[in-house]
């Protein structure tokens, strides 16, 4: 945790400098700091060593033939990427992927976030544990998430073919990207954030918790029918463990404040971002009990890096802005420290190790 916190503070300070000055060099240095953190990590995350071992397992084959490999779903892109880096080794592939994700992150923030809020976007990315931290371990999905952030440009530009092609390419790394294909309709369906719409989406999550059992049954049938060999292990439901605590309530309040402050937006691309964030909000209660839903939500929560700054930009009173930022920071920091002390994550994430300590490999 100390290693992660060290890099995070430096990255945040650089981003803050980028927000307070007229040029974006601070954002550049902030993303470089994140890149270094991701590029030199070793045995960091629950799945890291599985990917590490899989790399050398793949490259035991002398020739690249798909019949030589056990492929999960249709994720042949990951197999090919591993084989492509055979001459260089796993660490160089890791460095390449860190560079790719950081390039997309920089491009995403620079393009859609007002400069004065660069620091907030970086804060959300590095301290919300299901962004940088979990995706540093879920390497295949990290590629798919980055590709989705890239493909968002084509949703905004109403270029569905390009969007679909990028998403289909993303499925070669993580099959869950298939669930992103229907979003192509967001380019053409004009669902503007009006008052009644905001009221309904604010109420629906609590209803979803009540109907979780029924929704789970439908989800199970769908996954077992189409993804049995890929994600059936994610079908674990314990209704008794679903609790609406202080964290969930605070998170819900933050979302509703965000929605309320975006209710008058008429800019088409902001409306599209708004609707993607709505999907994230609706998935939150389901992800409490259906692990696969939380996996899908990894694609949507990065858009809060855009949503929060846009909401702040629309607020008139400085006191409201301060309260909103305080709520965001309290919620995010609580999740960050809770993550490191969770029995699910603490063993593999608490200690940050680097590739320089991996000489035996």
C-alpha positions as CSV (number, residue, x, y, z in Angstrom):
1,X,0.0,0.0,0.0
2,X,2.9,2.4,0.8
3,X,4.4,2.0,-2.7
4,X,1.0,2.6,-4.4
5,X,0.3,5.6,-2.1
6,X,3.8,7.1,-2.9
7,X,3.3,7.0,-6.7
8,X,-0.3,8.2,-6.3
9,X,0.7,11.3,-4.3
10,X,3.4,12.2,-6.9
11,X,1.0,11.7,-9.8
12,X,-1.7,13.8,-8.1
13,X,0.7,16.6,-7.4
14,X,1.8,16.7,-11.0
15,X,-1.9,16.7,-12.1
16,X,-2.7,19.5,-9.7
17,X,0.2,21.5,-11.2
18,X,-1.3,20.8,-14.7
19,X,-4.7,22.1,-13.5
20,X,-3.2,25.4,-12.0
21,X,-1.0,26.3,-15.0
22,X,-1.7,27.2,-18.6
23,X,0.0,24.2,-20.1
24,X,-0.8,20.5,-19.7
25,X,2.8,19.4,-18.9
26,X,1.6,18.6,-15.4
27,X,-0.8,16.0,-16.8
28,X,2.0,14.6,-18.9
29,X,4.2,14.1,-15.9
30,X,1.3,12.7,-13.9
31,X,0.6,10.0,-16.5
32,X,4.3,9.3,-16.8
33,X,4.3,8.6,-13.1
34,X,1.4,6.2,-13.5
35,X,3.2,4.5,-16.4
36,X,6.3,3.9,-14.2
37,X,4.2,2.4,-11.5
38,X,2.5,0.0,-13.9
39,X,5.6,-0.7,-16.0
40,X,7.9,-1.9,-13.2
41,X,5.4,-3.8,-11.0
42,X,5.9,-7.4,-10.2
43,X,3.7,-10.0,-8.6
44,X,1.2,-7.2,-7.9
45,X,-2.4,-8.3,-8.0
46,X,-4.4,-11.5,-7.7
47,X,-4.0,-12.5,-11.3
48,X,-0.5,-11.3,-12.0
49,X,1.5,-14.5,-11.6
50,X,-1.1,-16.4,-13.5
51,X,-0.5,-14.1,-16.5
52,X,3.3,-14.3,-15.9
53,X,3.2,-18.1,-16.0
54,X,0.8,-18.2,-18.9
55,X,3.2,-16.1,-21.0
56,X,5.9,-18.7,-20.7
57,X,3.5,-21.6,-21.1
58,X,2.3,-20.0,-24.4
59,X,5.9,-19.5,-25.6
60,X,7.0,-23.0,-25.1
61,X,5.4,-23.6,-28.5
62,X,7.9,-23.2,-31.3
63,X,5.3,-22.0,-33.8
64,X,2.1,-20.0,-33.5
65,X,-0.8,-22.3,-34.2
66,X,-4.1,-21.7,-32.3
67,X,-4.5,-25.5,-32.0
68,X,-1.4,-25.4,-29.7
69,X,-3.2,-23.3,-27.1
70,X,-6.1,-23.5,-24.7
71,X,-8.1,-20.4,-25.6
72,X,-10.5,-18.9,-23.1
73,X,-13.6,-17.8,-25.1
74,X,-12.4,-16.1,-28.3
75,X,-9.6,-14.2,-26.7
76,X,-7.0,-15.2,-29.3
77,X,-5.7,-11.6,-29.3
78,X,-4.1,-12.1,-25.9
79,X,-2.5,-15.4,-27.1
80,X,-1.1,-13.6,-30.1
81,X,0.2,-10.7,-28.1
82,X,2.0,-13.0,-25.7
83,X,3.6,-14.9,-28.6
84,X,4.6,-11.6,-30.3
85,X,6.6,-10.6,-27.3
86,X,8.3,-14.0,-27.1
87,X,11.8,-12.6,-28.1
88,X,11.6,-9.8,-25.5
89,X,9.9,-11.5,-22.5
90,X,7.0,-10.8,-20.3
91,X,8.3,-7.6,-18.7
92,X,8.6,-5.9,-22.1
93,X,5.0,-6.9,-22.9
94,X,4.0,-5.4,-19.5
95,X,5.9,-2.2,-20.3
96,X,4.2,-2.0,-23.7
97,X,0.7,-2.5,-22.2
98,X,1.4,0.1,-19.5
99,X,2.4,2.6,-22.2
100,X,-0.7,1.8,-24.2
101,X,-3.1,2.2,-21.3
102,X,-1.4,5.4,-20.2
103,X,-1.5,6.9,-23.7
104,X,-5.2,6.2,-23.9
105,X,-5.7,7.7,-20.3
106,X,-3.8,10.9,-21.3
107,X,-5.8,11.2,-24.5
108,X,-9.1,10.6,-22.8
109,X,-8.5,13.2,-20.0
110,X,-7.0,15.8,-22.4
111,X,-9.9,15.5,-24.8
112,X,-12.9,15.5,-22.4
113,X,-11.9,16.9,-19.1
114,X,-11.6,20.7,-18.5
115,X,-8.0,21.6,-17.7
116,X,-8.8,23.0,-14.2
117,X,-10.1,19.5,-13.2
118,X,-7.2,17.4,-14.5
119,X,-6.3,16.7,-10.9
120,X,-9.8,15.3,-10.1
121,X,-9.7,13.0,-13.1
122,X,-6.3,11.6,-12.1
123,X,-7.5,11.4,-8.4
124,X,-10.5,9.2,-9.5
125,X,-8.3,7.0,-11.7
126,X,-5.5,6.3,-9.1
127,X,-7.5,6.2,-5.9
128,X,-10.6,4.4,-7.0
129,X,-9.3,0.9,-6.7
130,X,-11.2,-0.7,-9.5
131,X,-9.5,1.5,-12.1
132,X,-5.7,1.5,-12.0
133,X,-5.2,-1.1,-9.2
134,X,-7.6,-4.0,-10.2
135,X,-6.9,-3.5,-13.9
136,X,-3.2,-3.7,-13.3
137,X,-4.0,-7.3,-12.4
138,X,-6.8,-8.0,-14.9
139,X,-4.5,-7.4,-17.8
140,X,-6.7,-8.7,-20.6
141,X,-9.6,-6.6,-19.5
142,X,-7.4,-3.6,-19.1
143,X,-6.7,-3.8,-22.9
144,X,-10.4,-4.0,-23.6
145,X,-11.2,-1.1,-21.3
146,X,-8.6,1.1,-23.0
147,X,-10.0,0.1,-26.4
148,X,-13.5,1.1,-25.3
149,X,-12.3,4.5,-24.1
150,X,-10.7,4.9,-27.6
151,X,-13.9,3.7,-29.3
152,X,-16.0,6.3,-27.4
153,X,-14.8,8.9,-29.9
154,X,-16.7,7.1,-32.6
155,X,-19.8,6.9,-30.5
156,X,-19.7,10.7,-30.1
157,X,-18.9,11.2,-33.8
158,X,-21.8,8.8,-34.8
159,X,-19.4,6.4,-36.7
160,X,-20.9,3.1,-35.7
161,X,-18.8,0.9,-38.0
162,X,-15.5,2.1,-36.5
163,X,-16.9,1.8,-33.0
164,X,-18.1,-1.8,-33.7
165,X,-14.7,-2.8,-35.2
166,X,-12.7,-1.5,-32.2
167,X,-15.1,-3.3,-29.8
168,X,-14.9,-6.5,-31.8
169,X,-11.1,-6.2,-31.6
170,X,-11.4,-5.7,-27.9
171,X,-13.3,-9.0,-27.6
172,X,-10.1,-10.8,-28.8
173,X,-8.7,-9.8,-25.4
174,X,-11.7,-10.0,-23.1
175,X,-15.0,-11.5,-24.1
176,X,-17.0,-9.2,-21.9
177,X,-16.4,-6.4,-24.4
178,X,-19.3,-8.1,-26.4
179,X,-21.7,-6.4,-23.9
180,X,-20.5,-3.0,-25.2
181,X,-21.8,-3.6,-28.8
182,X,-25.4,-2.5,-28.0
183,X,-24.1,0.9,-26.8
184,X,-23.7,1.8,-30.5
185,X,-27.4,2.9,-30.3
186,X,-26.5,5.6,-27.8
187,X,-25.1,7.6,-30.7
188,X,-28.6,7.9,-32.2
189,X,-31.1,7.6,-29.3
190,X,-31.5,11.0,-27.8
191,X,-32.2,10.4,-24.1
192,X,-31.7,13.8,-22.6
193,X,-31.2,14.2,-18.8
194,X,-34.5,15.7,-17.8
195,X,-36.0,15.8,-14.3
196,X,-38.3,12.8,-14.6
197,X,-35.5,10.7,-16.2
198,X,-33.2,11.6,-13.3
199,X,-35.9,10.7,-10.7
200,X,-36.4,7.3,-12.3
201,X,-32.8,6.4,-12.5
202,X,-32.3,7.5,-8.9
203,X,-35.0,5.1,-7.7
204,X,-34.3,2.1,-9.9
205,X,-31.1,0.9,-8.2
206,X,-32.9,0.2,-4.9
207,X,-35.5,-1.7,-6.9
208,X,-32.8,-3.7,-8.5
209,X,-31.5,-4.8,-5.1
210,X,-34.9,-6.1,-4.3
211,X,-35.2,-8.1,-7.5
212,X,-31.6,-9.3,-7.5
213,X,-32.6,-12.9,-7.2
214,X,-34.8,-12.9,-10.3
215,X,-32.3,-10.9,-12.3
216,X,-29.5,-13.3,-11.3
217,X,-31.6,-16.2,-12.6
218,X,-32.0,-14.6,-16.0
219,X,-28.4,-13.6,-16.1
220,X,-27.3,-17.1,-15.2
221,X,-29.3,-18.7,-18.0
222,X,-27.9,-16.2,-20.5
223,X,-24.3,-16.7,-19.5
224,X,-24.6,-20.5,-19.3
225,X,-26.1,-20.5,-22.8
226,X,-23.5,-18.3,-24.5
227,X,-20.5,-18.1,-22.2
228,X,-20.5,-21.3,-20.3
229,X,-16.8,-22.1,-20.7
230,X,-15.7,-18.5,-20.1
231,X,-17.5,-16.9,-17.2
232,X,-19.7,-19.5,-15.5
233,X,-17.3,-19.3,-12.5
234,X,-18.5,-15.8,-11.9
235,X,-22.0,-17.0,-11.2
236,X,-21.9,-16.8,-7.5
237,X,-24.8,-15.2,-5.6
238,X,-25.4,-14.7,-2.0
239,X,-28.4,-12.6,-1.4
240,X,-27.8,-12.5,2.3
241,X,-24.5,-10.7,1.7
242,X,-26.1,-7.8,-0.1
243,X,-26.0,-4.9,2.2
244,X,-26.9,-1.3,1.6
245,X,-24.5,0.4,4.0
246,X,-23.1,3.9,4.4
247,X,-20.7,3.5,1.5
248,X,-23.4,2.5,-0.9
249,X,-25.6,5.4,0.3
250,X,-22.8,8.0,0.0
251,X,-22.0,6.7,-3.5
252,X,-25.7,7.0,-4.5
253,X,-25.9,10.5,-3.2
254,X,-22.8,11.5,-5.3
255,X,-24.3,10.0,-8.4
256,X,-27.6,11.8,-7.9
257,X,-25.8,15.1,-7.3
258,X,-23.9,14.5,-10.5
259,X,-27.1,13.7,-12.5
260,X,-28.9,16.8,-11.1
261,X,-26.1,19.1,-12.2
262,X,-26.0,17.6,-15.7
263,X,-29.8,17.7,-16.1
264,X,-29.7,20.8,-18.4
265,X,-26.9,19.8,-20.6
266,X,-27.6,20.0,-24.3
267,X,-24.2,19.2,-25.7
268,X,-24.6,15.9,-27.6
269,X,-21.3,14.3,-26.5
270,X,-22.0,15.3,-22.8
271,X,-25.5,13.7,-23.1
272,X,-23.8,10.5,-24.3
273,X,-21.3,10.5,-21.5
274,X,-24.2,11.1,-19.1
275,X,-26.0,8.0,-20.3
276,X,-22.9,5.8,-20.0
277,X,-22.6,7.0,-16.4
278,X,-26.3,6.1,-15.9
279,X,-25.4,2.5,-16.9
280,X,-22.6,2.5,-14.4
281,X,-25.0,3.7,-11.7
282,X,-27.6,1.0,-12.5
283,X,-24.9,-1.7,-12.4
284,X,-23.7,-0.8,-8.9
285,X,-26.4,-2.6,-6.9
286,X,-26.2,-5.7,-9.1
287,X,-22.5,-5.8,-8.8
288,X,-22.8,-6.2,-5.0
289,X,-24.0,-9.8,-5.6
290,X,-23.3,-10.7,-9.2
291,X,-19.5,-10.6,-9.8
292,X,-19.7,-10.6,-13.6
293,X,-21.7,-7.3,-13.5
294,X,-18.9,-5.7,-11.6
295,X,-16.6,-6.8,-14.4
296,X,-18.8,-5.2,-17.0
297,X,-18.9,-2.0,-14.9
298,X,-15.1,-1.7,-15.2
299,X,-15.9,-0.3,-18.7
300,X,-18.2,2.4,-17.4
301,X,-16.9,3.8,-14.2
302,X,-13.9,5.5,-15.9
303,X,-16.4,8.0,-17.4
304,X,-16.8,9.4,-13.9
305,X,-13.4,11.1,-14.6
306,X,-15.4,13.2,-17.1
307,X,-18.8,13.3,-15.3
308,X,-17.6,14.8,-12.0
309,X,-15.7,17.7,-13.6
310,X,-18.7,18.5,-15.9
311,X,-21.0,18.5,-12.9
312,X,-18.7,20.8,-11.0
313,X,-18.5,23.1,-14.0
314,X,-22.3,23.5,-14.0
315,X,-22.5,24.3,-10.3
316,X,-22.9,28.0,-9.5
317,X,-22.0,28.3,-5.9
318,X,-18.5,27.6,-4.7
319,X,-19.8,26.1,-1.4
320,X,-21.7,23.5,-3.4
321,X,-18.6,22.6,-5.3
322,X,-16.5,22.2,-2.2
323,X,-19.2,19.9,-0.6
324,X,-19.4,17.8,-3.8
325,X,-15.6,17.4,-4.0
326,X,-15.4,16.6,-0.3
327,X,-18.0,13.8,-0.8
328,X,-16.1,12.4,-3.8
329,X,-12.8,12.4,-1.9
330,X,-14.2,10.9,1.2
331,X,-16.0,8.1,-0.7
332,X,-13.0,7.4,-2.9
333,X,-10.4,7.4,-0.2
334,X,-12.6,5.2,2.0
335,X,-12.8,2.7,-0.9
336,X,-9.0,2.9,-1.5
337,X,-8.0,2.0,2.1
338,X,-10.8,-0.5,2.5
339,X,-9.5,-2.2,-0.7
340,X,-6.0,-2.8,0.8
341,X,-7.4,-4.3,4.0
342,X,-10.0,-6.5,2.3
343,X,-9.2,-10.2,2.6
344,X,-9.9,-10.6,-1.1
345,X,-7.2,-8.2,-2.2
346,X,-4.7,-7.5,0.7
347,X,-2.4,-10.5,0.1
348,X,-1.5,-9.6,-3.5
349,X,-1.9,-5.9,-3.5
350,X,-0.7,-4.6,-0.1
351,X,3.0,-5.0,-0.9
352,X,4.2,-3.3,-4.1
353,X,7.1,-5.2,-5.7
354,X,9.1,-4.3,-8.8
355,X,10.6,-6.2,-11.6
356,X,14.0,-5.4,-10.2
357,X,13.3,-7.9,-7.4
358,X,12.5,-10.6,-9.9
359,X,16.0,-11.5,-10.9
360,X,15.3,-15.2,-10.4
361,X,13.0,-15.1,-13.4
